[in-house]
Amino acid sequence: MIGIVLAAHGPLPAALLTSTGMILGELPQVSTLSLMPGDSLEDLVDRMRAAINEVNTGDGVLILLDMFGGTPANAAALLTQQNANVQAVTGSSLPMLLETFMARMSTNELQELTDTAVTAGRTGVVNIVQAFKQFKQGQVELT
Protein backbone atom coordinates (compact mmCIF):
# COMPACT_ATOMS: atom_id res chain seq x y z
CA MET A 1 0.00 0.00 0.00
CA ILE A 2 1.21 3.49 -0.83
CA GLY A 3 2.05 5.51 2.28
CA ILE A 4 0.65 9.00 2.73
CA VAL A 5 2.15 11.92 4.65
CA LEU A 6 -0.03 14.95 5.34
CA ALA A 7 2.16 18.02 5.91
CA ALA A 8 1.09 21.63 6.41
CA HIS A 9 1.27 24.73 8.57
CA GLY A 10 -0.07 24.46 12.12
CA PRO A 11 -2.72 21.95 13.17
CA LEU A 12 -4.16 21.52 9.65
CA PRO A 13 -2.72 18.03 8.90
CA ALA A 14 -4.20 16.44 12.02
CA ALA A 15 -7.55 18.15 11.45
CA LEU A 16 -7.70 16.97 7.83
CA LEU A 17 -6.84 13.42 8.90
CA THR A 18 -9.47 13.46 11.65
CA SER A 19 -12.14 14.66 9.22
CA THR A 20 -11.13 12.12 6.58
CA GLY A 21 -11.16 9.33 9.16
CA MET A 22 -14.60 10.42 10.36
CA ILE A 23 -15.94 9.69 6.86
CA LEU A 24 -13.79 6.74 5.76
CA GLY A 25 -12.94 5.05 9.05
CA GLU A 26 -9.48 3.95 10.15
CA LEU A 27 -6.72 4.98 7.76
CA PRO A 28 -3.57 2.85 7.86
CA GLN A 29 -0.10 3.87 6.75
CA VAL A 30 -0.54 7.62 7.15
CA SER A 31 1.44 10.19 9.09
CA THR A 32 0.87 13.87 9.81
CA LEU A 33 3.50 16.55 10.05
CA SER A 34 2.93 20.12 11.24
CA LEU A 35 5.17 23.13 10.75
CA MET A 36 4.93 25.19 13.91
CA PRO A 37 6.33 28.66 14.73
CA GLY A 38 10.06 28.43 15.31
CA ASP A 39 10.55 25.21 13.31
CA SER A 40 13.43 25.31 10.85
CA LEU A 41 13.44 23.95 7.31
CA GLU A 42 16.26 21.58 8.29
CA ASP A 43 14.27 20.20 11.22
CA LEU A 44 11.18 19.80 9.06
CA VAL A 45 13.17 17.94 6.39
CA ASP A 46 14.46 15.52 9.04
CA ARG A 47 10.96 14.96 10.47
CA MET A 48 9.48 14.55 6.99
CA ARG A 49 12.16 12.02 6.06
CA ALA A 50 11.27 10.06 9.22
CA ALA A 51 7.53 10.25 8.40
CA ILE A 52 8.22 8.97 4.88
CA ASN A 53 10.24 6.07 6.24
CA GLU A 54 7.49 5.30 8.78
CA VAL A 55 4.74 4.88 6.15
CA ASN A 56 6.77 3.45 3.26
CA THR A 57 6.41 -0.31 2.92
CA GLY A 58 7.85 -0.45 -0.59
CA ASP A 59 5.06 0.97 -2.79
CA GLY A 60 6.17 4.57 -2.35
CA VAL A 61 4.85 7.61 -0.52
CA LEU A 62 2.59 10.47 -1.53
CA ILE A 63 3.04 13.69 0.44
CA LEU A 64 -0.07 15.88 0.49
CA LEU A 65 0.69 19.51 1.36
CA ASP A 66 -1.24 22.67 2.07
CA MET A 67 0.36 25.16 -0.34
CA PHE A 68 3.00 25.50 -3.01
CA GLY A 69 6.02 27.54 -1.94
CA GLY A 70 5.55 27.07 1.80
CA THR A 71 8.16 25.49 4.05
CA PRO A 72 6.46 22.05 4.09
CA ALA A 73 6.32 22.06 0.28
CA ASN A 74 9.97 23.13 0.08
CA ALA A 75 10.96 20.27 2.39
CA ALA A 76 8.92 17.83 0.28
CA ALA A 77 10.47 19.14 -2.94
CA LEU A 78 13.93 18.42 -1.57
CA LEU A 79 12.97 14.90 -0.50
CA THR A 80 11.30 14.07 -3.83
CA GLN A 81 14.60 14.91 -5.50
CA GLN A 82 16.39 12.46 -3.23
CA ASN A 83 13.89 9.61 -3.62
CA ALA A 84 12.19 8.66 -6.90
CA ASN A 85 9.57 6.69 -4.96
CA VAL A 86 8.16 9.83 -3.29
CA GLN A 87 5.67 12.22 -4.91
CA ALA A 88 4.16 15.44 -3.54
CA VAL A 89 0.98 17.42 -4.30
CA THR A 90 -0.08 20.78 -2.87
CA GLY A 91 -3.56 22.18 -2.25
CA SER A 92 -4.80 19.62 0.27
CA SER A 93 -8.51 19.66 0.92
CA LEU A 94 -11.07 17.23 2.26
CA PRO A 95 -12.29 16.27 -1.25
CA MET A 96 -8.69 15.59 -2.30
CA LEU A 97 -8.03 13.42 0.73
CA LEU A 98 -11.25 11.46 0.41
CA GLU A 99 -10.65 10.63 -3.26
CA THR A 100 -6.98 9.85 -2.69
CA PHE A 101 -7.57 7.53 0.26
CA MET A 102 -10.38 5.73 -1.58
CA ALA A 103 -8.23 5.35 -4.72
CA ARG A 104 -5.34 4.05 -2.63
CA MET A 105 -7.41 0.95 -1.84
CA SER A 106 -7.37 -0.06 -5.51
CA THR A 107 -3.90 0.91 -6.75
CA ASN A 108 -0.26 0.41 -5.86
CA GLU A 109 0.85 2.77 -8.63
CA LEU A 110 2.29 5.94 -7.08
CA GLN A 111 1.93 8.04 -10.23
CA GLU A 112 -1.71 6.99 -10.62
CA LEU A 113 -2.47 7.98 -7.03
CA THR A 114 -0.64 11.27 -7.51
CA ASP A 115 -2.75 12.02 -10.59
CA THR A 116 -5.90 11.16 -8.62
CA ALA A 117 -4.94 13.65 -5.89
CA VAL A 118 -4.36 16.44 -8.42
CA THR A 119 -7.64 15.78 -10.23
CA ALA A 120 -9.62 15.53 -6.99
CA GLY A 121 -8.13 18.79 -5.76
CA ARG A 122 -9.17 20.57 -8.93
CA THR A 123 -12.68 19.13 -9.13
CA GLY A 124 -13.28 19.74 -5.43
CA VAL A 125 -13.37 23.49 -6.02
CA VAL A 126 -16.89 24.48 -7.05
CA ASN A 127 -18.71 27.79 -7.30
CA ILE A 128 -21.92 26.80 -5.48
CA VAL A 129 -24.05 29.61 -6.94
CA GLN A 130 -23.02 28.77 -10.50
CA ALA A 131 -23.48 25.02 -9.91
CA PHE A 132 -27.04 25.52 -8.66
CA LYS A 133 -27.87 27.82 -11.59
CA GLN A 134 -26.67 25.14 -14.01
CA PHE A 135 -28.60 22.48 -12.09
CA LYS A 136 -31.80 24.52 -12.28
CA GLN A 137 -31.31 24.91 -16.01
CA GLY A 138 -30.87 21.14 -16.36
CA GLN A 139 -27.27 21.49 -17.52
CA VAL A 140 -25.66 19.61 -14.66
CA GLU A 141 -26.55 16.80 -12.29
CA LEU A 142 -25.60 17.21 -8.64
CA THR A 143 -24.09 14.08 -7.12
MARBA-3410 file (N, C-alpha, C, O; in Angstrom, 1 decimal):
143
0.8,-1.2,0.0,0.0,0.0,0.0,0.9,1.2,0.0,1.9,1.3,0.7 ~ 0.5,2.2,-0.8,1.2,3.5,-0.8,1.0,4.2,0.5,-0.1,4.4,1.0 ~ 2.1,4.7,1.1,2.0,5.5,2.3,1.7,6.9,2.0,1.9,7.4,0.9 ~ 1.0,7.6,2.9,0.6,9.0,2.7,1.1,9.8,3.9,0.9,9.4,5.1 ~ 1.7,11.0,3.6,2.2,11.9,4.7,1.4,13.2,4.4,1.4,13.7,3.3
0.7,13.7,5.4,0.0,14.9,5.3,0.8,16.0,6.0,1.1,15.8,7.2 ~ 1.3,17.0,5.3,2.2,18.0,5.9,1.6,19.4,5.6,1.2,19.7,4.5 ~ 1.6,20.3,6.6,1.1,21.6,6.4,1.5,22.5,7.6,2.1,22.1,8.5 ~ 1.1,23.8,7.5,1.3,24.7,8.6,0.3,24.5,9.7,-0.9,24.3,9.5 ~ 0.8,24.5,10.9,-0.1,24.5,12.1,-0.8,23.1,12.3,-0.3,22.1,11.8
-2.0,23.2,12.9,-2.7,21.9,13.2,-3.5,21.4,12.0,-4.2,20.4,12.2 ~ -3.4,21.9,10.8,-4.2,21.5,9.6,-4.0,20.0,9.3,-5.0,19.4,9.1 ~ -2.8,19.5,9.3,-2.7,18.0,8.9,-3.5,17.1,9.8,-4.2,16.2,9.3 ~ -3.5,17.3,11.1,-4.2,16.4,12.0,-5.7,16.6,11.8,-6.5,15.7,11.9 ~ -6.1,17.9,11.6,-7.5,18.1,11.4,-8.1,17.5,10.2,-9.2,16.9,10.2
-7.3,17.6,9.1,-7.7,17.0,7.8,-7.8,15.5,8.0,-8.7,14.8,7.5 ~ -6.8,14.9,8.7,-6.8,13.4,8.9,-8.0,13.0,9.8,-8.7,12.0,9.5 ~ -8.3,13.8,10.8,-9.5,13.5,11.7,-10.8,13.5,10.9,-11.6,12.6,11.0 ~ -10.9,14.5,10.0,-12.1,14.7,9.2,-12.2,13.5,8.2,-13.3,13.0,8.0 ~ -11.1,13.2,7.6,-11.1,12.1,6.6,-11.5,10.8,7.3,-12.3,10.0,6.7
-10.9,10.5,8.4,-11.2,9.3,9.2,-12.6,9.2,9.6,-13.2,8.2,9.7 ~ -13.2,10.4,9.9,-14.6,10.4,10.4,-15.5,9.9,9.3,-16.5,9.2,9.5 ~ -15.1,10.1,8.0,-15.9,9.7,6.9,-15.6,8.3,6.4,-16.4,7.5,6.1 ~ -14.3,8.0,6.3,-13.8,6.7,5.8,-13.4,5.7,6.8,-13.3,4.5,6.4 ~ -13.4,6.0,8.1,-12.9,5.0,9.1,-11.4,5.1,9.2,-10.8,6.0,8.8
-10.9,4.0,9.8,-9.5,3.9,10.1,-8.6,4.0,8.9,-9.0,3.3,7.9 ~ -7.6,4.8,8.9,-6.7,5.0,7.8,-5.3,4.5,8.1,-4.6,5.2,8.8 ~ -4.9,3.4,7.6,-3.6,2.9,7.9,-2.5,3.6,7.0,-2.8,4.2,6.0 ~ -1.3,3.4,7.5,-0.1,3.9,6.8,-0.2,5.3,6.4,0.1,5.7,5.2 ~ -0.5,6.2,7.4,-0.5,7.6,7.1,0.1,8.3,8.3,0.0,7.8,9.5
0.8,9.4,8.0,1.4,10.2,9.1,1.1,11.7,8.9,1.0,12.1,7.7 ~ 1.1,12.4,9.9,0.9,13.9,9.8,2.1,14.6,10.3,2.8,14.1,11.2 ~ 2.3,15.8,9.7,3.5,16.5,10.0,3.1,18.0,10.0,2.7,18.5,9.0 ~ 3.3,18.7,11.1,2.9,20.1,11.2,4.2,21.0,11.4,5.1,20.7,12.1 ~ 4.2,22.1,10.6,5.2,23.1,10.8,4.6,24.1,11.8,3.5,24.7,11.6
5.4,24.3,12.9,4.9,25.2,13.9,5.9,26.4,14.0,7.0,26.3,13.5 ~ 5.4,27.5,14.6,6.3,28.7,14.7,7.7,28.3,15.4,7.7,27.5,16.4 ~ 8.7,28.7,14.8,10.1,28.4,15.3,10.7,27.2,14.7,11.9,27.0,14.9 ~ 10.0,26.4,14.0,10.5,25.2,13.3,11.4,25.7,12.2,11.1,26.6,11.4 ~ 12.5,25.0,12.0,13.4,25.3,10.8,13.2,24.4,9.7,12.6,23.3,9.9
13.6,24.8,8.5,13.4,24.0,7.3,14.2,22.7,7.5,13.8,21.6,7.2 ~ 15.4,22.8,8.1,16.3,21.6,8.3,15.6,20.6,9.2,15.6,19.4,8.9 ~ 15.0,21.1,10.3,14.3,20.2,11.2,13.1,19.5,10.5,12.8,18.4,10.7 ~ 12.3,20.3,9.8,11.2,19.8,9.1,11.6,18.7,8.0,10.9,17.7,7.9 ~ 12.7,18.9,7.3,13.2,17.9,6.4,13.5,16.6,7.1,13.1,15.6,6.7
14.1,16.7,8.3,14.5,15.5,9.0,13.2,14.8,9.5,13.1,13.6,9.4 ~ 12.2,15.6,10.0,11.0,15.0,10.5,10.2,14.4,9.3,9.5,13.3,9.5 ~ 10.2,15.1,8.1,9.5,14.5,7.0,10.1,13.3,6.5,9.4,12.3,6.1 ~ 11.4,13.2,6.5,12.2,12.0,6.1,11.8,10.9,7.0,11.5,9.7,6.5 ~ 11.7,11.1,8.3,11.3,10.1,9.2,9.8,9.6,9.0,9.5,8.4,9.0
8.9,10.6,8.7,7.5,10.3,8.4,7.4,9.4,7.1,6.6,8.5,7.1 ~ 8.2,9.7,6.1,8.2,9.0,4.9,8.7,7.5,5.2,8.0,6.6,4.7 ~ 9.7,7.4,5.9,10.2,6.1,6.2,9.2,5.3,7.1,9.1,4.0,6.9 ~ 8.5,6.0,7.9,7.5,5.3,8.8,6.3,4.7,8.0,5.9,3.6,8.3 ~ 5.9,5.4,6.9,4.7,4.9,6.1,5.1,4.1,4.9,4.2,3.6,4.2
6.4,4.1,4.5,6.8,3.5,3.3,7.0,2.0,3.5,7.9,1.6,4.2 ~ 6.2,1.1,2.8,6.4,-0.3,2.9,6.9,-0.9,1.6,6.8,-2.1,1.4 ~ 7.3,0.0,0.7,7.9,-0.5,-0.6,7.1,0.0,-1.8,7.6,-0.1,-2.9 ~ 5.8,0.5,-1.6,5.1,1.0,-2.8,5.2,2.5,-3.0,4.6,3.0,-4.0 ~ 6.0,3.1,-2.2,6.2,4.6,-2.3,5.3,5.4,-1.4,4.6,4.8,-0.6
5.5,6.7,-1.4,4.9,7.6,-0.5,4.4,8.8,-1.3,5.1,9.4,-2.1 ~ 3.2,9.2,-1.0,2.6,10.5,-1.5,2.5,11.5,-0.4,1.8,11.2,0.6 ~ 3.1,12.6,-0.6,3.0,13.7,0.4,2.0,14.7,0.0,2.1,15.2,-1.1 ~ 1.0,14.9,0.8,-0.1,15.9,0.5,0.2,17.1,1.4,0.2,17.0,2.6 ~ 0.3,18.3,0.7,0.7,19.5,1.4,-0.4,20.6,1.2,-1.3,20.5,0.4
-0.3,21.6,2.1,-1.2,22.7,2.1,-1.0,23.6,0.9,-2.0,23.9,0.2 ~ 0.2,24.1,0.7,0.4,25.2,-0.3,1.7,25.1,-1.0,2.7,24.8,-0.3 ~ 1.8,25.4,-2.3,3.0,25.5,-3.0,3.8,26.7,-2.5,3.3,27.8,-2.3 ~ 5.1,26.5,-2.3,6.0,27.5,-1.9,6.2,27.7,-0.4,7.1,28.4,0.0 ~ 5.4,27.0,0.4,5.5,27.1,1.8,6.7,26.1,2.3,7.2,25.3,1.5
7.1,26.3,3.5,8.2,25.5,4.0,7.9,24.0,3.9,8.8,23.3,3.6 ~ 6.7,23.5,4.3,6.5,22.0,4.1,6.6,21.6,2.6,7.2,20.5,2.4 ~ 6.2,22.4,1.7,6.3,22.1,0.3,7.8,22.1,-0.1,8.2,21.3,-0.9 ~ 8.5,23.1,0.4,10.0,23.1,0.1,10.7,21.9,0.6,11.6,21.4,0.0 ~ 10.3,21.5,1.8,11.0,20.3,2.4,10.6,19.1,1.5,11.5,18.2,1.2
9.4,19.0,1.1,8.9,17.8,0.3,9.6,17.9,-1.1,10.0,16.8,-1.6 ~ 9.8,19.0,-1.6,10.5,19.1,-2.9,11.9,18.6,-2.8,12.3,17.9,-3.7 ~ 12.6,18.9,-1.8,13.9,18.4,-1.6,13.9,16.9,-1.5,14.8,16.2,-2.1 ~ 13.0,16.4,-0.7,13.0,14.9,-0.5,12.5,14.1,-1.8,13.0,13.0,-2.0 ~ 11.7,14.7,-2.6,11.3,14.1,-3.8,12.5,14.0,-4.8,12.6,13.1,-5.6
13.4,14.9,-4.7,14.6,14.9,-5.5,15.6,13.8,-5.0,16.4,13.3,-5.8 ~ 15.5,13.5,-3.8,16.4,12.5,-3.2,15.8,11.1,-3.3,16.6,10.1,-3.2 ~ 14.5,10.9,-3.6,13.9,9.6,-3.6,12.8,9.6,-4.7,11.8,10.2,-4.7 ~ 13.1,8.8,-5.8,12.2,8.7,-6.9,10.9,8.0,-6.5,9.9,8.1,-7.3 ~ 10.8,7.4,-5.4,9.6,6.7,-5.0,8.7,7.6,-4.0,7.9,7.0,-3.2
8.9,8.9,-4.1,8.2,9.8,-3.3,7.6,10.9,-4.2,8.4,11.5,-5.0 ~ 6.3,11.2,-4.1,5.7,12.2,-4.9,5.0,13.2,-3.9,4.8,12.9,-2.8 ~ 4.8,14.4,-4.4,4.2,15.4,-3.5,3.2,16.3,-4.3,3.4,16.6,-5.5 ~ 2.0,16.6,-3.7,1.0,17.4,-4.3,0.5,18.5,-3.3,0.4,18.2,-2.1 ~ 0.4,19.7,-3.8,-0.1,20.8,-2.9,-1.6,21.0,-3.1,-2.2,20.5,-4.0
-2.1,21.8,-2.2,-3.6,22.2,-2.2,-4.5,21.2,-1.5,-5.6,21.1,-1.9 ~ -4.0,20.6,-0.5,-4.8,19.6,0.3,-6.1,20.2,0.7,-6.3,21.3,1.1 ~ -7.1,19.3,0.5,-8.5,19.7,0.9,-9.2,18.4,1.3,-8.7,17.3,1.0 ~ -10.3,18.4,1.9,-11.1,17.2,2.3,-11.5,16.4,1.0,-11.3,15.2,1.0 ~ -12.0,17.1,-0.1,-12.3,16.3,-1.3,-11.1,15.5,-1.8,-11.2,14.4,-2.2
-9.9,16.2,-1.8,-8.7,15.6,-2.3,-8.3,14.4,-1.5,-8.0,13.3,-2.0 ~ -8.4,14.5,-0.2,-8.0,13.4,0.7,-9.0,12.3,0.6,-8.6,11.1,0.5 ~ -10.3,12.5,0.5,-11.3,11.5,0.4,-11.0,10.7,-0.9,-11.0,9.4,-0.8 ~ -10.9,11.3,-2.0,-10.6,10.6,-3.3,-9.3,9.9,-3.3,-9.3,8.7,-3.7 ~ -8.3,10.5,-2.7,-7.0,9.8,-2.7,-7.0,8.6,-1.8,-6.5,7.6,-2.2
-7.5,8.7,-0.6,-7.6,7.5,0.3,-8.4,6.4,-0.3,-8.1,5.2,-0.2 ~ -9.5,6.8,-1.0,-10.4,5.7,-1.6,-9.6,5.1,-2.8,-9.7,3.9,-2.9 ~ -9.0,5.9,-3.6,-8.2,5.3,-4.7,-7.1,4.5,-4.3,-6.7,3.5,-5.0 ~ -6.5,4.8,-3.1,-5.3,4.0,-2.6,-5.7,2.6,-2.4,-4.8,1.7,-2.4 ~ -7.0,2.3,-2.1,-7.4,1.0,-1.8,-7.4,0.1,-3.1,-7.4,-1.1,-3.0
-7.3,0.7,-4.3,-7.4,-0.1,-5.5,-6.2,0.1,-6.4,-6.2,-0.4,-7.5 ~ -5.1,0.8,-5.9,-3.9,0.9,-6.7,-2.6,0.9,-5.9,-2.6,1.4,-4.7 ~ -1.6,0.3,-6.5,-0.3,0.4,-5.9,0.7,1.2,-6.7,1.9,1.2,-6.6 ~ 0.1,1.9,-7.7,0.9,2.8,-8.6,0.9,4.2,-8.1,-0.1,4.9,-8.1 ~ 2.1,4.6,-7.7,2.3,5.9,-7.1,1.9,7.1,-8.0,1.2,8.0,-7.6
2.3,7.0,-9.3,1.9,8.0,-10.2,0.4,8.1,-10.4,-0.1,9.2,-10.6 ~ -0.3,7.0,-10.5,-1.7,7.0,-10.6,-2.4,7.7,-9.4,-3.3,8.4,-9.6 ~ -1.9,7.4,-8.2,-2.5,8.0,-7.0,-2.2,9.5,-7.0,-3.0,10.3,-6.6 ~ -1.0,9.9,-7.4,-0.6,11.3,-7.5,-1.6,12.0,-8.5,-2.1,13.1,-8.1 ~ -1.8,11.4,-9.6,-2.7,12.0,-10.6,-4.2,12.1,-10.0,-4.8,13.1,-10.3
-4.6,11.1,-9.3,-5.9,11.2,-8.6,-6.0,12.3,-7.7,-7.0,13.0,-7.6 ~ -4.9,12.5,-6.9,-4.9,13.6,-5.9,-5.1,15.0,-6.6,-5.8,15.9,-6.2 ~ -4.3,15.2,-7.7,-4.4,16.4,-8.4,-5.8,16.7,-9.0,-6.3,17.8,-8.9 ~ -6.3,15.7,-9.6,-7.6,15.8,-10.2,-8.7,16.1,-9.2,-9.6,16.9,-9.4 ~ -8.6,15.3,-8.1,-9.6,15.5,-7.0,-9.5,16.9,-6.4,-10.5,17.5,-6.1
-8.3,17.4,-6.3,-8.1,18.8,-5.8,-8.8,19.8,-6.7,-9.4,20.8,-6.2 ~ -8.6,19.6,-8.0,-9.2,20.6,-8.9,-10.7,20.5,-9.0,-11.4,21.5,-9.0 ~ -11.2,19.3,-9.0,-12.7,19.1,-9.1,-13.4,19.4,-7.8,-14.6,19.6,-7.8 ~ -12.7,19.5,-6.7,-13.3,19.7,-5.4,-13.6,21.2,-5.2,-14.3,21.6,-4.2 ~ -13.1,22.1,-6.1,-13.4,23.5,-6.0,-14.6,23.8,-6.9,-14.5,23.7,-8.1
-15.7,24.3,-6.3,-16.9,24.5,-7.0,-17.5,25.8,-6.6,-17.6,26.1,-5.4 ~ -17.9,26.6,-7.6,-18.7,27.8,-7.3,-20.1,27.3,-7.1,-20.8,27.0,-8.0 ~ -20.6,27.3,-5.9,-21.9,26.8,-5.5,-23.0,27.5,-6.2,-24.0,26.9,-6.7 ~ -23.0,28.8,-6.3,-24.0,29.6,-6.9,-24.2,29.2,-8.4,-25.2,29.0,-8.9 ~ -23.0,29.2,-9.1,-23.0,28.8,-10.5,-23.5,27.3,-10.7,-24.2,27.0,-11.6
-23.1,26.4,-9.8,-23.5,25.0,-9.9,-25.0,24.9,-9.8,-25.6,24.1,-10.5 ~ -25.6,25.6,-8.8,-27.0,25.5,-8.7,-27.8,26.2,-9.8,-28.9,25.7,-10.2 ~ -27.2,27.2,-10.4,-27.9,27.8,-11.6,-27.9,26.8,-12.7,-28.9,26.7,-13.4 ~ -26.8,26.1,-12.9,-26.7,25.1,-14.0,-27.6,24.0,-13.7,-28.2,23.4,-14.6 ~ -27.7,23.6,-12.5,-28.6,22.5,-12.1,-30.1,22.8,-12.4,-30.8,22.0,-13.0
-30.4,24.1,-12.0,-31.8,24.5,-12.3,-32.1,24.5,-13.8,-33.3,24.3,-14.2 ~ -31.1,24.8,-14.6,-31.3,24.9,-16.0,-31.2,23.5,-16.7,-31.3,23.4,-17.9 ~ -31.0,22.5,-15.8,-30.9,21.1,-16.4,-29.6,20.8,-17.1,-29.5,19.9,-17.8 ~ -28.5,21.7,-16.8,-27.3,21.5,-17.5,-26.3,20.6,-16.7,-25.4,20.1,-17.3 ~ -26.6,20.4,-15.5,-25.7,19.6,-14.7,-26.4,18.8,-13.6,-27.5,19.2,-13.2
-26.0,17.6,-13.3,-26.5,16.8,-12.3,-25.7,16.9,-11.0,-24.5,16.8,-11.1 ~ -26.3,17.2,-9.9,-25.6,17.2,-8.6,-25.5,15.8,-8.1,-26.5,15.1,-8.1 ~ -24.3,15.4,-7.7,-24.1,14.1,-7.1,-23.8,14.1,-5.7,-23.6,13.1,-5.0
END
